[in-house]
Amino acid sequence: MGITGVSESGGESAERTYEAMAPVYDDFTAHHEYDLWTADLLKILERRGLHGSRLLDVACGTGKSFMEMLPRGWEVTACDISPAMLEQARAKAGDTVELAVADMLSLPEFGEFDLVWALDDAVNYLLSPAELERALAGMAANLAATGLLLFDVNALQAYRTFFSQTEVVERGGRRLVWRGLAAPDVPPSSICESRLEIGPDESLTHRQRHFSEAEVLEALRAAGLECLDVYGHGLDGIPRQPLDEATHTKALYVSRLAGV
Ligand SMILES: C[S@@+](CC[C@H](N)C(=O)[O-])C[C@H]1O[C@@H](n2cnc3c(N)ncnc32)[C@H](O)[C@@H]1O
C-alpha cells in the first residue's frame, strides 16, 4: 500500500529531503546519462516545433539537465526549492545561468520562455492532483505564446520496482543505501516513500506521489494547457508511444498553452 494522512505540502517535504541530499545527489545519480536523455527529449520537442533559446528549468536541482543546454546555445533561468541544491548548480554553472529559490507551488513569473521543463520526476514530489494543477499553472504563466512545456513523472512500474527495492550505490568513497518502502503491487495514485541512508547515522525520506495519465491530463487541462504528446520510456531513456505504466518507468508529457 501507499501511505495516507500526509499533512505537509510536497514542497515542504521535498525541501527537507534535498537540503540533506544536495552533497550526495550527483554521486547518487552518476549513472544517469543526461547527455543522451536530453538529446532524445529535444528530438520529441523539435517534432512539435521547438524554437527559440530561452529555457526555464523548474526544480533544476544541481543543474544536471540545464548544463546540457548551455553548449546548445540556450539561455537558462532555473529554480529549485532547495538552496543547497542550487549551491551545487551554481558551482557548475557560475554566472552563466540565472538561479532562484522558488517553490513550484507558487512559481514567480520569471519571463516568457520558449521551453519550460521540470525533469527527473521533480513533479512527483507534489502530493495531490490539486498541487500538480497549481504547479502546472505556474509553469504555463512562464511560457511564451508559442512555447512548449515538458515534464516527466515516474510511471507506476517505478514505484513497484525502484520504490519497493533496496539499492546500494558506492561512489567517491561513499556508500548510499536506497530502501524503497512501497509494496511491489502498490496501486495507482499512491504516495510512496523511500529512505536514503547517506551516512552511518543519517538518512532522509523521499516522498513521492504517482500520477496516472488521466490525472495528469486533467491537471494540464485545468491549468490552461493542451497536451500534445504522451510518451513512456524504460531504463534506456528512449521515448516511445504509447505510454505503458506496466513496463515503462517514466512518462513524458509535452504541452503548450491551450488555444494557441
Ligand atoms: C530528482 S531531483 C531532479 C533535479 C533536476 N531536475 C534534474 O533533472 O537533475 C528533484 C528536484 O526537485 C526539487 N523540488 C521538489 N519539489 C519542489 C518544489 N515544490 N518546488 C521546487 N523544487 C522542487 C528538489 O529540490 C530537487 O532538486
The ligand as a MOL file (V3000), in Angstrom:
LIG
                    3D

  0  0  0     0  0            999 V3000
M  V30 BEGIN CTAB
M  V30 COUNTS 27 29 0 0 0
M  V30 BEGIN ATOM
M  V30 1 C 15.1650 14.2690 -8.6020 0
M  V30 2 S 15.6580 15.9460 -8.4580 0 CHG=1
M  V30 3 C 15.7220 16.4550 -10.1680 0
M  V30 4 C 16.6200 17.6460 -10.3740 0
M  V30 5 C 16.7770 18.1170 -11.8040 0
M  V30 6 N 15.5240 18.4820 -12.4020 0
M  V30 7 C 17.4870 17.1030 -12.6590 0
M  V30 8 O 16.9830 16.7840 -13.7420 0
M  V30 9 O 18.5770 16.6500 -12.2670 0 CHG=-1
M  V30 10 C 14.1600 16.7090 -7.8950 0
M  V30 11 C 14.3180 18.1840 -7.5870 0
M  V30 12 O 13.0240 18.7480 -7.4330 0
M  V30 13 C 13.1090 19.7460 -6.4480 0
M  V30 14 N 11.7410 20.0070 -5.9630 0
M  V30 15 C 10.8880 19.1240 -5.4260 0
M  V30 16 N 9.7330 19.7320 -5.0990 0
M  V30 17 C 9.8640 21.0300 -5.4580 0
M  V30 18 C 9.0170 22.1630 -5.3870 0
M  V30 19 N 7.7820 22.1010 -4.8350 0
M  V30 20 N 9.4440 23.3330 -5.9100 0
M  V30 21 C 10.6750 23.4260 -6.4530 0
M  V30 22 N 11.5550 22.4030 -6.4940 0
M  V30 23 C 11.1480 21.2090 -6.0250 0
M  V30 24 C 14.0340 19.1670 -5.4070 0
M  V30 25 O 14.5440 20.1390 -4.5250 0
M  V30 26 C 15.0790 18.5030 -6.2950 0
M  V30 27 O 16.1410 19.3830 -6.5710 0
M  V30 END ATOM
M  V30 BEGIN BOND
M  V30 1 1 1 2
M  V30 2 1 2 3
M  V30 3 1 2 10
M  V30 4 1 3 4
M  V30 5 1 4 5
M  V30 6 1 5 6
M  V30 7 1 5 7
M  V30 8 2 7 8
M  V30 9 1 7 9
M  V30 10 1 10 11
M  V30 11 1 11 12
M  V30 12 1 11 26
M  V30 13 1 12 13
M  V30 14 1 13 14
M  V30 15 1 13 24
M  V30 16 1 14 15
M  V30 17 1 14 23
M  V30 18 2 15 16
M  V30 19 1 16 17
M  V30 20 1 17 18
M  V30 21 2 17 23
M  V30 22 1 18 19
M  V30 23 2 18 20
M  V30 24 1 20 21
M  V30 25 2 21 22
M  V30 26 1 22 23
M  V30 27 1 24 25
M  V30 28 1 24 26
M  V30 29 1 26 27
M  V30 END BOND
M  V30 END CTAB
M  END
